Amino acid sequence: MELNNATSILSTLGHDGRLSVYRLLVRRGPVGARPGEMAAALGLKPNTLSVYLAALEAAGLIHARRDGRAIHYSADMARMGALVDFLVADCCRGRPDLCLAPQDGAALKGRAMRETPFNVLFICSGNSARSIFAEALLRDLGGDRFNAYSAGTAAFSTLNPFAVELLTRNGHDIAPLRAKSIAEFQTPEAPRMDFVFTVCDAAANEDCPPWPGQPVTAHWGLPDPVKQQGTEAEKSLAFAQTYARMRQRIQAFAALPLDQLDKLSLQRHLDDIGRPITDDPA
């Protein structure tokens, strides 16, 4: 990277609003986010957000893609990686006792995941449906390879009755399930997570502190069936569709050969699992 390019990037990020937008997109990973979501999450006016997005795109920090009528913005992590490499190149004249050498993706190759069972946490806003589905599904489909947990950033006090009825009908044990706050998993006594998945966009947009141990993370967002309007049948259908889509993702995750994948390969698999599903599952 040339000096003028680095200067342009740093100048662009040297603004509270633009930096907040960029950090949100980094949290959203390769799937990205729509302008409406970002404006709501950050409390920005649409025209203000447009100015910030244009500046970030001009600096090469983000890129846009069209999905039907919607536009998704994503952070260009390769661009940021090049900036970091430029900033720390020849760090301390190569003194390893003073600073860490720059790492690229290849440095993660060969890092083995620890032995199972893996601790897996699913996060959404209310912890009343989507994350509860994920917890119940992984407990049943993952066997003794995983310890499944779920939590909400603003957890409700009770589980959604449609979710409870659907889980019961599909043979899941609902006795261990309850709505929980994410705070339960941020204490020193809490289990150390190996994987943390956000399953709703609102939770993915939250600016949360780093998880101890640097777990592998991904965003597996699905529409909130709790917000479905209409008849009882229409609401039940929305929950059934969300459950079926989550089941597809949990099945794909549980089938991954975790002991054979390096961290970069694993991250790609998890991102692929979380990509938007365009067709309703059969």
Buried (B, 14 or more C-beta within 10 A) or exposed (E): BEEEBBEBBEEBBEBEBBBBBBBBBBBBBBBBBBBEBBBBBBEBEEEBBEEBBEBBBEBBBBBEEEEEEEBBBBBBBEBBBBBEEBEBEEBEEEEEEEEEEBEEEEEBEEEEBEEBEBBBBBBBBBBBBBBBBBBBBBBBBBEEBBBBBBBBBEBBEEBBEBBBEBBEEBEBEBEEBEBBEBEEBEEEEBEEBBBBBBBBBBBBBBEBEEBEEEBBBBBBBBBBBBEBEEEEEEBBBBBBBBBBBBBBBBBBBBEBEBEEBBBBBBBEBBBEBBEEEEEEEE
